[in-house]
Amino acid sequence: MGFLRKLLALLIAVAMAGVGVLFALQNADPVPLDVLFMTLAPRSLALWVLAALAIGGVLGMLLTSLTALRLRARLMATRRQVASVQSELDRLRTSALATRE
């Protein structure tokens, strides 16, 4: 099963690279990029679009990993709280049993 998953991921990566190459070949016209305070030199339209896609992907992964880290920290804090409550419950149960005897 792991082999098939890796093979599928490889096929998808190759297909995406192929689509990227075809996109770059079809959109080779140089276009200047005007960002708020400056104009960047004319480059291929495909370069600007693929760069925006790459930057968006990296920013998305960064934000997702920050969220995952925050959730993991919250999970660890909750587990510590559960362990503390469990130990207090065990202590109360043993003290209740000792008072009955």
Secondary structure as UniProt FT lines:
FT   HELIX           2..26
FT   STRAND          30..35
FT   TURN            36..37
FT   STRAND          38..44
FT   HELIX           45..100
//
